Amino acid sequence: MPFTTNITVGVTTFNRLHYLRKMSKSLYASVDCKKLHIRIYDDNSNEINQHDLWKILPFATEIVVRGSNLKADMNMYKMYKDFLETDDEIFINADSDLIFRPDWLAMVEKYLPQTDGVLSIYNSNKHEFIQSPVDGLGFKSSLGAAGVVMNREVVSMIIDSIPKEKVKGFDWQWSAILQNKGIKLACLEQSYIQHIGIQGQNNKGMLHEFDYGLNFLPISEINQRVMMEFIDEMIVENGKVFDKLSENEQSFIDFISGNKQVDYKVGQAVLSIPRKLKKIFSL
């Protein structure tokens, strides 16, 4: 069986129509996308429905709308369980606010066989390497769920180890479980997907808190356009920080006069824009 015919790309969604449209266009531009099984798991959105999702993702294999809002961790947990009900052998954890390099699947095919069945194609700035990359592949002590590729055996191990009553911090939990079982958490040095969500459960619009993929090259036209829009959105969001700060006249005076004891994190968030964006577009 060809490598690309038994892969599920699982996408969790909840509202955020503008991100879904960008994600859909980027994913569809992936090489061999039509050979993948794209499965959408909507967490009972109140702004969009199943009909809307099919219009945005007409190439999807399956679109499931949950009967109630489960929240991110439970929706993800059930997505893993749903994968085990399919005949596919490889699972890729995606999300509604990701974009994909067109050649990402070739990297999965190249590197996954070199791992213990776990490979992240998203080198998050929030998770450092504990073993420096060699030939583009390194290892971490934890991985966020976004962009993680797993074989069926690993997904089954995670579901068997985490009861549905205790799914809070789901991806942190399975990272620890797999580590304890001696399974190395492999990650590519160069990101082949990128996170573009400004606001969400774990992102509040602050650049210093933002989770992004290092060394991502937006080589397709759609990705280049999305990344430029992302920069504009991020700068606008950080501009709101100054607006909020200026509501307190004394805090604003202290901040612009160089009082490092006041609103240090706010200053770092805004002043770090050039440094962070340089990393996002590093060549």
N, C-alpha and C positions, 0 to 999 in steps of 0.2 A: 504493500500500500504506500503511495507517495506520501512524503512527510506532511504536506500541506492539506491533506484531505481528512485528517482526524483531529483537528484543532478547534476548540471553542474559544472565542473571544467573548468573555462575559462583561457586560457593561451595566453598571448600576446607575440609575438616574433618579432625580427628583427635581421637577420644574427646570429652571435654568435653560430655557429654550434657546437663547442666543449661543450658549456653549455647545449645546447638542448639535446645532446646525454646523458649527465649525468643526466639531469632532467628527461628524458624519462625513463631511467633505474630505477631511484629511484621511480618515480611515479608508474611504472608498478609493482614494488615490494610491493606496498601498499596492505594491507589486503582489500579485496572486490573491488579492482580497476576495475574489469570487470563489476561491477554493476553501475559504474559511467558513466556520459556522458562527455567525454573529448573533449572540443571544442577549436581549435587552431585558433588564429587570427593573421596572419602574416602581418606586416606593410609594404608590398611591398619590401621585402628583395631583395638586388641586388647580394647576394652571394649564395643564395639557392632558390629553387623554390618549388612548391607544391608537385612535384614528390619526391624531397628530404625529405620533411616533412613527407609524407606518409611512406617512408622507415624508418625514425627514429621513427615515432609514428604510427605503423600499428594498434594499439588498439584504436586510436582516433575515436570518433563518427563523427566529422566534422572538416574539415580544410578549413578555409576561408583565401584567400589572397586578401588584399585590392588592389583596382585599382591604388592607388597612395600612396605615403608615407605620412601618416597623423600625424606623431610624436606621442610620447608616450601617452600624455594626451587624444588626440582625439581618438586614437585607443582603449584606455581603455573605454572612454565614449561610443563609438559605441559597444564595447563588452557588456556593461551593457544593452544597448538598444536591442542588439541581443538576450540576455538572455530572455528578456521580450517577445520575439517572440516564445520562446519554451514553452513546457508544464511543465517544471521543476519548483519546488518550492523553491529550495535552490541553491544559487550561491556561488562559492568559487573563489576568485580572486587570480589566480596564475600568474607565470611569467616563462620565459625561464631559469632563473638562480636561481632556487630554488631546493632543495632536500627535501624529505619527510620521516619522520619516518614511518615505516610500519603501526603503530597503530594509525595514526593521525585521521582516520575517526571515530574510537570509541570515541575519545575525542569530536569530533563535536556532535556526537549522545548524549553523556552524558551531555555536557555543554550548547549547543545551546538552549535547552528548558528553561534554567535558565536565559536567557538574554532577552533583548528587540528586539531580531532579528538580533543582530550584535555581532560577536565573532571573535577575532583575535587569531589564533593558532600560531602566530609569535610575541614573546615578544621582540620587537625592542629596542635596546639600545638608539635609538633616541627619543623614546616616553616614558616618565616616568609615573608611576602610580600616580593617584591623590587619589585613594582609595586602600589601601594595599590589596593584595590578601588574600582571605579566602577560605580554601579548594581548593587552586590552581587557583582561579578566582578573578581577580581584575578589576579596571576600569581606563581608561585613558581619557585625554581631546582631544586626536587626535590619529589616527591610520594611518600608511602607508597602501597602498592598498594591499601589498603582504600578503597573508595568511589570508585575512579577509573573513569570512563566513557571508552571509546575507540571510534573507528570501526574498521572492518575493516582499512583501509589502515594505520593506526598499529600495530595488533596484528601485522600481517604484517611491518612494518618492524622491530619489536622482535625477532621470531623470526628474521628474516633476519640480524640484527646480533649476536645472542648465541648462540654455540654451546652445545649441551647440556652440554658438558664444563666450562663455566665459568659456571654459573648462581648462584654464591654472591653474595648481595647483589643478587638479581635486580631488585627495584624501584629500588634505587639506580643500578644499571647502566642500566636503560632510561630513567630520568630524565636521566642525563648524555647518553646517546645522542640522545634526542629534542632536548635543548637544543642539542647540537652540530649537529644537522640544521636548526636554526632553527625548531623547533616549540615554541611557547609552551605552558607548563604552566599551564593555567587552573584556578582554584579559587574556589568560592563563599565569600563572607565568612561566611555562615551555614551551619553544618553541617546536612545533612539525614539523616545517619546518625550513630550514636554507637557508640563502642567500649566494651564492657562486660567485657572479659576481664581478670581480675585476674592470673592466672598463664598464662604461655605462653613461647614461644621468646624473645620480645623484651621480656617484662614479668615482673618478679620480685616483684610485689606491693608495690613501693615507690612511694608516690604521687609523689615528685619525679621518678621515671623514667617515669611513666605517660603513655601516648599517648592523648589524648582529643580530641574534636571541639569546637571553640569555637562558642559561640552556638547550641547545639542546644536546641530546644524540644520536650520530650516531650509533645506535644499530645494523644496518644491515651491511653486508659486503660491499655492494656497497657504502653506505654512509660513512663508515670508510675510504674507498679508496679515495672517492671524497674529504673528509675533509683533508686528508694528502696532496693531490695534491693542495688543496686550500691554505694550509699553505705555501707550497713551492712557489706558485705563488705570494702570498702576500709578502713574504720576498724578492723575486726577484724585485717586483715592488717598495718596499721601498728602496731596494739597489740602484735603479735608482736615488732616491732623493740625495743620497750621491754623485753619479756621477755628477749630475747636479750642486750640491753645489761646488764640487771641481773645477769646471770650473772657479770660481771666487776665486783666491788664498787667498785674504784677508778675504773674508767671511768664507772660510774654516778654516783659522787660528783662526779667532775670535770664530768660533763655537767650535772647539776642545779644545780651551784654556779656555772655560767656560764663554764666554761673552754671558750672557742670553738675552741681548738686540738684538742679531743678530740671525735670523732664528730660533726663539724659537719654532715655530710650526713644522718646519722640524725636530728639535731634538725630540720633543714630539712624532712625528709620528713614528720615528724609535725606540726610547727607550721604547715605550709603547707596543711593540710587545709581550713580555712575559706576561704582565698584561692582554692584550686583549685576547690572545689565552687561557689563564687560564679561563677566563669567558666563552669563547665559549665551552670549554670542561668541565665546572664545573659539578660536580656530586651532 
